[in-house]
Amino acid sequence: MIIPVRCFSCGKVVGDKWEKYLALLQADRTEGEALTDLGLKRYCCRRMVLTHVDLIEKLLHFGQHTKRN
């Protein structure tokens, strides 16, 4: 859905790194290199970014179009 703001395990801020991570992947960096470049050294923080699935754009197509009374 939406990238978590902080790592679930250690509490480090990871939410601001998602866009930079995608840009590094577009620049033909590997996932490991991109995570290292972003300063994510702990495996708990790395998994937060690496395993995130960005579904928010797909979910926006299923918005509610009718009013409930």
N, C-alpha and C positions, 0 to 999 in steps of 0.2 A: 504494500500500500504506500504509505509515506515513510521515507527513511527515518528510523528512530533518531532522535536528537542526541542521545547519549548511548554509549555501550552498556548493555545490560549487566555485564559482569564487573567492569572496573569504573564505569561512570565517565570515561573520556568522551569529549564531544566528537561525534562522527557525522552528524547531520549536515554540516557545512562542507563536507568533502565529496558528496555524491556527484555534483556537477563537474567538479575537477576530475574525479575518477573517470567519468564518462568521456571527458575531453581527452584524457590520457589514453584511453582505449581507442578512441578514434585516431589518435596519432600513432597507432601501431605499437603501443607498449603492451607488454604482457600484463596479466592481472597482478602478478607478484611484483613486478617493477613499478606498476602504478601505485600499488598500496604502499610500497617502500618510499616512493617519491612523496607521497602524501603525509609521511611521518607515522604511519600506522605500523608499529613494530610488534605489538602484542597480538597474539593469535586471536584473542577474544574480540578485539577491535577489527581485525582483518576480516573475521567471519561476518561481522555486522554489515560490512559493505559488500563483501563478496557474495553473500547468500541473499541479499535483498532482491526482491522481485518488484519491479515498478508497475503496479496494476492500476494506479490512480487514473491514468488516461482511459483505460478500458472501462473502468467503473463509471466514469462520467457519462458514457453513452446510455447508461441505464438509470438516468435521473428520473425523478418522479415528475410526470407531466400533467397530472390531474390533481385538483384540489380536493382535500378531504374536509368534510363538514363536521 
